[in-house]
Amino acid sequence: MAISSYMRGHLAMLAFSLLVAGSFPLGVRVANLVEPVALTAARFWLAAVVIGAIVGFGPRLRASDFKASWRYFALGGIFSIYFVLMFEALKTAPSISTSAIFTLTPIMSAGFGWLLLRQITTRWMALALSVGGVGAVWVVFRGDIAAMLRFDVGRGELIFFVGCFAHACYTPMVRRLNRGEHPAVFTLGTIIAGGLILTAFSFGDLMQVQWDALPAIFWIGLAYLSICSTALSFFCVQFATLHLPSAKVMAYTYLIPSWVIIWELAFGSSLPPMLIFAGVAATIVALIMLLADR
């Protein structure tokens, strides 16, 4: 049975949630090994090689793909901000709380979707986003109401919250700036532009890194971050944003805390406090509500 482009968009975002979730526990384990800007630059260039090979064997490049190249630099710059702040945050913030903050991006994305595309957020969608937002806040504060009232949140969490604004803006910007380019081609342009920007800012750090002295976990993390949670997740988002509203695209971020818990268990970590699961459950309820098409 043929799958509609609408359903393929949903499947792409399901894959996106699983791939991105892995970047949080791996990011925690490599964030302190290399400076965030240099690490993100290396990540982008490796991802560019992978997605470049996909483009070479698939849609290939057209002359029209190079028109208005400033679009790639705009998108690459926005996503670079997100990834750099993510690694800076993961130096001190735990993976589960940062992944919970990431689930606030649908609320931000809905706002940017209205500003850039005039996409309307219905009452039902607003309710779903609110449920998810409450669940995310519950996880970030580890179910501690006293900590919520004191706004006792770590520096890493605050840094990542700022980065999530950039990610939320990126989603509707893709739809606004795409001029019919194939998602893989558009992804390649975005990654290369982001790599150039990051290299310019981190050239000194890149030259000082003793790459041969880095532990195996760094190379495992870099490979995963570059191939899975950069190249493939970029492609998933690029594809989905052309077929789904911005808020629904980002709705799948609500699955990420659940995936992160599973990832952490796979790495040998213990279960988080049971109170946290109430917040995780709320994010899953928000996802179901957003997909209900009320």
Residue, then its C-alpha position, 0 to 999 in steps of 0.5 A: m500500500a502506498i504511503s501518503s506524503y503526509m504519513r511519510g512526514h510523520l514517519a520521518m519525525l518519529a525517526f527524528s525523535l529517536l535519532v535526536a534522543g541519542s545525541f543527549p546521552l552521547g553529548v554528555r559524554v563528549a561535551n567536555l572533551v572539545e570546545p563546543v564550537a570546534l566540536t560542532a564544526a567537526r560534526f557538521w563537516l562529517a555530516a556534510v560528507v555523508i549527506g553529500a554522498i546521498v545527494g551524489f547518488g540520489p537527487r544530484l545538484r541543479a544550477s537552480d540549487f545555488k541561487a540565493s545561497w544566503r538562505y543556506f547561511a541563514l539556516g546554517g547559522i541558526f542551527s549552529i547556534y542551537f548545537v553550540l549551545m547544546f554542547e555548552a549546556l551538556k557540560t553541566a546539565p544532565s541529558i534527561s533535563t535537557s531533553a525535557i527542555f527540548t520539548l518546549t520547542p513546539i510552543m516556540s515553533a508555533g509562535f514562529g510559525w505564526l510570525l513567519l508563515r501565519q500558521i494558526t494554532t487552534r485551541w486544541m493545539a494550544l491545549a496540547l502544547s500547554v500539557g507538554g510544556v507543563g510536563a517538560v517543566w516537571v521533568v526539568f525541576r525533577g518533580d520538586i515543587a519547591a525548586m519550581l517556586r524558587f526557579d532553581v534551575g541550573r546554568g546548563e538548562l538556561i543555556f540550552f533553553v536559549g538554544c531551543f529558541a534557535h531550533a524552533c525558529y529553524t523549522p518554519m524558516v525551512r518552509r519559508l526559504n525552500r524554493g523547491e529544492h530536494p530535502a537532501v540538497f537543501t540539507l547539504g547546503t545548510i550543513i556546508a554553510g553552517g560548517l563554514i560559519l563554525t570553522a571561521f569562529s573556531f579555527g584556532d580551537l580546531m588547530q589546537v585539538q590533539w585529535d589522535a589523543l581523544p578517547a574512543i567514546f569521542w569518535i563514537g559520539l562524533a560519528y553518531l552525532s554527525i551521521c544520525s542526529t545531524a545528517l539524517s535528522f536534518f533530512c527528516v526535519q527538512f522533509a517533514t516541514l514540507h508536508l506538515p505544519s510547524a507545530k506538528v513537526m515539532a510535536y514529536t520532540y515530546l517523545i525525546p525524554s522517553w527515548v533518552i531514558i531508554w538510551e541512558l538505561a542502555f548506557g548502564s544508568s539507573l532509572p530516574p526518580m519515579l516522580i519524573f515519569a509523571g512529566v514524561a507521561a504528560t509529554i506523551v499525552a501532548l504528542i497524542m493530542l497534537l496528532a489527533d487532528r481535532 
